[in-house]
């Protein structure tokens, strides 16, 4: 029979009820992050990224491939490509871009390195 998982080996939060950590890029506010694995730098591995309505990200270059899933809201890249809930996106290592959101968004992200 399997033993219960110890509390030290599991973290559970609700993304709609949790406190996110504000981040900055080049000294400017650049969204908020919710990340459970504190063994990795903030903004790397798997995390939830939140942008408030009207937010614009700082232009950045990806250090490693990045994958993300739009959970809710809207997101638009600088080249006009729009993402909506349910869109699963992959951006190649070295991609340079910035994004905007009209109504705000929540995004599940996997990235090897932080972009900020």
VENURMO-V544989 format. One record per pair of residues at least 12 apart in sequence whose C-alpha atoms are under 6 Angstrom apart, sorted by sequence separation. I is the first residue (numbers start at 1). J is the second residue. If there is no record, write none. Layout:
((I/J) (I/J))
This chain:
((20/32) (21/33) (35/47) (20/33) (34/47) (72/85) (20/34) (34/48) (71/85) (33/48) (70/85) (33/49) (70/86) (32/49) (70/87) (32/50) (69/87) (31/50) (69/88) (31/51) (68/88) (78/98) (68/89) (77/98) (78/99) (67/89) (77/99) (67/90) (76/99) (66/90) (76/100) (66/91) (75/100) (65/91) (75/101) (30/57) (65/92) (74/101) (65/93) (64/93) (63/93) (62/93) (63/94) (73/104) (74/105) (62/94) (73/105) (61/94) (62/95) (72/105) (61/95) (72/106) (61/96) (71/106) (60/96) (71/107) (60/97) (70/107) (59/97) (69/107) (59/98) (69/108) (58/98) (68/108) (57/98) (68/109) (57/99) (67/109) (56/99) (67/110) (56/100) (66/110) (55/100) (66/111) (55/101) (54/101) (54/102) (64/112) (53/102) (53/103) (63/113) (53/104) (52/104) (51/104) (62/115) (51/105) (50/105) (50/106) (49/106) (49/107) (48/107) (48/108) (47/108) (48/109) (47/109) (46/109) (46/110) (45/110) (45/111) (44/111) (45/112) (44/112) (44/113) (44/114) (43/114) (25/116))
